């Protein structure tokens, strides 16, 4: 574990996963799976996870298809979640077909969408498109299409 | 800029942070889980991973924007601890969905991920800044350069040398001694609170579709606990 002695400092390479609070795990799980085809990859339950028991939380893990988890939904059993610490998070669609499929699925689910990036100062994807929607707990999610996919 | 001292209710008290390393000990996890073990709930509400890896409609997470009280203070923290780069800080702009509110955004980049983090000062119509509540997300996680167990330990060590206090870790989120904490994912991770008490994970070596089967075969997490 001293492999880095004398080497450059280790820095963050990339944003890898994000864990959001939700108020109803089943409702949010259904939403994310139906909208994005996320894969339910793990469950940490307070009856069988010491960390979750101490923290009064239950966590559901979802994979985009490569990492064990990319998005996690967590319910705090003692505290109330809110929208007071995060403006939004954004996701890159796998390809143009997936981008359109998510928009179509949102329409079928009755989820309102708005075109474009959520934050005006965000860089527009060159040649790509974006739209935004809210999950059942009013977390803003931005879907971005990367050109050339 | 003047900031308000506010500790969100989900922040782990220092006293409990001292006990958190005990989660790496199987006897301690067993002690914590004694009540649901005795009632049998431990076996009906299993903590386990499924090794399910099918393509989804999403390729990757692109960006997270979080509220901060002071962009300069937060920016310095992410630069010094995480090695993130400042890309640009914008002039104030209208809030995207709150009439009369305004935001100012600072875009930060990681080594391989442009503008992955946005530090946002949010102000109401009277100019009062939002104090981050801490209750929108539990944590956000950055993968470290190298992406190996050794890289996470080196990062934790360099952070300590620089005076940054971890709230948890380094641990490995599985049940394998000596650093497994009984959770799932396989990632080696350490956690820090930023100046606004956002919980930030720095990790590596997470299980993937490529190594999950090689590591565990078809054995579920509950069978390995």
Interface residues (C-beta under 8 A of the other chain):
Chain A: X1 X2 X3 X4 X7 X9 X10 X11 X12 X13 X14 X15 X16 X17 X18 X19 X20 X21 X35 X36 X37 X38 X39 X40 X41 X42 X43 X44 X45 X46 X47 X48 X49 X50 X51 X52 X53 X54 X55 X57 X59 X61 X63 X64 X65 X66 X67 X68 X69 X70 X71 X72 X74 X76 X79 X80 X81 X82 X83 X84 X85 X86 X87 X88 X89 X90 X91 X92 X93 X94 X95 X98 X101 X102 X118 X119 X120 X121 X122 X123 X139 X140 X142 X144 X146 X149
Chain B: X8 X9 X10 X12 X16 X23 X28 X29 X32 X33 X36 X41 X42 X43 X44 X45 X46 X47 X48 X49 X50 X51 X52 X53 X54 X55 X56 X57 X58 X59 X60 X61 X62 X63 X64 X65 X66 X67 X82 X83 X84 X90 X93 X94 X96 X97 X103 X105 X107 X110 X111 X112 X113 X115 X116 X117 X118 X120 X122 X130 X131 X132 X133 X134 X135 X136 X137 X138 X139 X140 X141 X142 X143 X144 X145 X146 X147 X149 X150 X151 X153 X154 X155 X157 X158 X181 X182 X183 X184 X185 X186 X187 X196 X198 X202 X203 X206 X207 X208 X209 X210 X212 X221 X222 X225
